[in-house]
Amino acid sequence: MFKKIQSGLAKFFTKDKTTIVMWALLLIILGGALYTYNNGKLLVRDNMETGVASEKNVKIEEPKKEGEVKPNDAPVLGYEMQNVANPADLLPKDENSKFAELNPNVMTAEGVAGGDMLEAGYHIGLDSVGQTLRNANLQLRSDPVIAKKDVGPWMTSTIEPDLGRTPLELGQR
């Protein structure tokens, strides 16, 4: 019986039919995979409501009459309304205290508070650009200075050689 089935399949599946069947199987498998993937994505419900209110849960509240106090409107003991604190009340009042000595309230003629602002030009003489020791050599023995050459508009080094470094090698002057 199996020999009859095997010979029937061999007659049916010629070389042309085999490629067609293989493509059909590939498309069926691909379609099944896409269907399974799509089912997982499209059939997910977020269980959110549409926003329509049901009328059986609606409570109509009657307007409150003047002087009437409902149980939930009763003030809680110990939590009465108080005045808001002024931040100046938190600072020490004595002008002769150590706080006043360390933090004087000085106003300039232009109305700028604080006389401890930086003066212009205090940083003259300091290296504020960042060229000094940008590529620091921390060895005891000095390396030879490599001359800087322009090789074109690109790959131009911005690090200058440290010419102020004194050589610490034997026989150097």
QUIHU-V935641 format. One record per residue. N is the residue number from 0. RES is the residue in one letter. PHI is phi in whole degrees, 0 to 359 (* if undefined). PSI is psi in whole degrees, -180 to 180 (none if undefined). OMEGA is omega as a letter, one per 40 degrees, with the letter a starting at -180 (999 if undefined). Layout:
<<N & RES & PHI & PSI & OMEGA> <N & RES & PHI & PSI & OMEGA>>
This chain:
<<0 & M & * & -43 & i> <1 & F & 292 & -29 & i> <2 & K & 290 & -34 & i> <3 & K & 292 & -43 & i> <4 & I & 295 & -42 & a> <5 & Q & 295 & -41 & i> <6 & S & 289 & -34 & i> <7 & G & 294 & -41 & i> <8 & L & 292 & -37 & i> <9 & A & 294 & -37 & i> <10 & K & 289 & -37 & a> <11 & F & 288 & -45 & a> <12 & F & 270 & 90 & i> <13 & T & 275 & -179 & a> <14 & K & 297 & -41 & a> <15 & D & 291 & -43 & a> <16 & K & 291 & -30 & i> <17 & T & 295 & -44 & i> <18 & T & 293 & -37 & i> <19 & I & 294 & -43 & a> <20 & V & 294 & -39 & i> <21 & M & 296 & -42 & i> <22 & W & 295 & -40 & i> <23 & A & 296 & -43 & i> <24 & L & 296 & -41 & i> <25 & L & 297 & -43 & i> <26 & L & 294 & -38 & i> <27 & I & 294 & -43 & i> <28 & I & 294 & -43 & i> <29 & L & 296 & -42 & i> <30 & G & 297 & -40 & i> <31 & G & 295 & -40 & i> <32 & A & 295 & -43 & i> <33 & L & 295 & -38 & i> <34 & Y & 296 & -43 & i> <35 & T & 295 & -43 & i> <36 & Y & 296 & -43 & a> <37 & N & 293 & -37 & i> <38 & N & 298 & -39 & i> <39 & G & 293 & -29 & a> <40 & K & 271 & -43 & a> <41 & L & 274 & -24 & a> <42 & L & 267 & 7 & i> <43 & V & 280 & 126 & i> <44 & R & 258 & 141 & i> <45 & D & 268 & -2 & i> <46 & N & 56 & 36 & i> <47 & M & 260 & 150 & a> <48 & E & 277 & 161 & a> <49 & T & 279 & -10 & i> <50 & G & 100 & 3 & i> <51 & V & 273 & 124 & a> <52 & A & 278 & 139 & i> <53 & S & 278 & 141 & a> <54 & E & 280 & -15 & a> <55 & K & 283 & -21 & a> <56 & N & 262 & 1 & a> <57 & V & 281 & 129 & i> <58 & K & 249 & 126 & i> <59 & I & 267 & 122 & a> <60 & E & 266 & 134 & i> <61 & E & 280 & 147 & i> <62 & P & 296 & 143 & a> <63 & K & 280 & 134 & i> <64 & K & 276 & 156 & a> <65 & E & 294 & 135 & i> <66 & G & 86 & -11 & a> <67 & E & 277 & 134 & i> <68 & V & 242 & 121 & i> <69 & K & 274 & 159 & a> <70 & P & 300 & -33 & a> <71 & N & 277 & -8 & i> <72 & D & 266 & -1 & a> <73 & A & 291 & 136 & i> <74 & P & 291 & 144 & i> <75 & V & 277 & 137 & a> <76 & L & 293 & 138 & i> <77 & G & 89 & -2 & a> <78 & Y & 236 & 52 & i> <79 & E & 282 & 159 & i> <80 & M & 291 & 132 & i> <81 & Q & 236 & 163 & i> <82 & N & 292 & 147 & i> <83 & V & 284 & 138 & a> <84 & A & 288 & 143 & i> <85 & N & 273 & 132 & a> <86 & P & 299 & -27 & i> <87 & A & 292 & -23 & i> <88 & D & 291 & -20 & a> <89 & L & 276 & -17 & a> <90 & L & 275 & 154 & i> <91 & P & 295 & 144 & a> <92 & K & 271 & -28 & a> <93 & D & 288 & 120 & a> <94 & E & 283 & -15 & a> <95 & N & 264 & 9 & a> <96 & S & 281 & 172 & i> <97 & K & 294 & -30 & i> <98 & F & 296 & -42 & i> <99 & A & 291 & -32 & i> <100 & E & 291 & -41 & a> <101 & L & 281 & -28 & a> <102 & N & 234 & 73 & a> <103 & P & 289 & 146 & i> <104 & N & 265 & 89 & a> <105 & V & 251 & 129 & i> <106 & M & 245 & 133 & i> <107 & T & 277 & 177 & a> <108 & A & 294 & -27 & i> <109 & E & 277 & -3 & a> <110 & G & 88 & 17 & i> <111 & V & 268 & 127 & i> <112 & A & 275 & 141 & i> <113 & G & 98 & 113 & i> <114 & G & 268 & 4 & a> <115 & D & 262 & 27 & i> <116 & M & 285 & 156 & a> <117 & L & 292 & 143 & i> <118 & E & 273 & 147 & i> <119 & A & 291 & 135 & i> <120 & G & 89 & 8 & a> <121 & Y & 291 & -22 & a> <122 & H & 266 & 10 & i> <123 & I & 293 & 130 & a> <124 & G & 99 & -18 & i> <125 & L & 272 & 149 & i> <126 & D & 276 & 95 & a> <127 & S & 264 & -8 & a> <128 & V & 276 & -35 & i> <129 & G & 100 & 21 & a> <130 & Q & 278 & -35 & a> <131 & T & 292 & 130 & i> <132 & L & 56 & 33 & i> <133 & R & 288 & -35 & i> <134 & N & 238 & 67 & a> <135 & A & 290 & 138 & i> <136 & N & 254 & 114 & a> <137 & L & 261 & 15 & i> <138 & Q & 279 & 155 & i> <139 & L & 286 & -37 & i> <140 & R & 271 & 132 & a> <141 & S & 280 & 147 & i> <142 & D & 272 & 154 & i> <143 & P & 293 & 147 & i> <144 & V & 285 & 127 & i> <145 & I & 265 & 123 & a> <146 & A & 293 & 140 & i> <147 & K & 272 & 127 & a> <148 & K & 235 & 144 & i> <149 & D & 278 & 122 & a> <150 & V & 252 & -1 & i> <151 & G & 148 & -174 & a> <152 & P & 287 & -18 & a> <153 & W & 250 & 166 & i> <154 & M & 56 & 41 & i> <155 & T & 267 & 124 & a> <156 & S & 285 & 143 & i> <157 & T & 255 & 3 & a> <158 & I & 266 & 121 & i> <159 & E & 273 & 151 & i> <160 & P & 291 & 148 & a> <161 & D & 274 & 90 & a> <162 & L & 280 & -14 & a> <163 & G & 275 & -3 & a> <164 & R & 283 & 129 & i> <165 & T & 275 & 134 & a> <166 & P & 287 & 139 & i> <167 & L & 244 & 47 & a> <168 & E & 248 & 155 & i> <169 & L & 292 & 136 & i> <170 & G & 85 & -1 & i> <171 & Q & 270 & 152 & i> <172 & R & 248 & none & 999>>
